[in-house]
Amino acid sequence: MPRTAQRQERISIRLSPQSKRKLERAAAYADKTLTDFVVDVALQKADAVVREHEVIALNAEEWERFQELLLNPPEPNEKLQKALEEHSRVVRR
């Protein structure tokens, strides 16, 4: 199925003539339409930003520590107990 058939949403942007010419030139070098180029680049950047905020990367030592805490969690301290009590008070099931 062609890419254009899948598009249902629209956005509108305003930019300077110089910026538009630069994007058109880059799109031509990439052998893409201006729309395809802008959407592809924007989605690549969006993926990077989302990954930066939603993915936790651990080195080997941190991973081992994380697993150890999952398998052998520490006893709840006073602060955690208060947080659980507050959660029970606020969240109703």
Secondary structure, 3 states (H helix, E strand, C coil): CCHHHHCCCCCCCCCCHHHHHHHHHHHHHCCCCHHHHHHHHHHHHHHHHHHHHHCCCCCHHHHHHHHHHHHCCCCCCHHHHHHHHHHHHHCCC
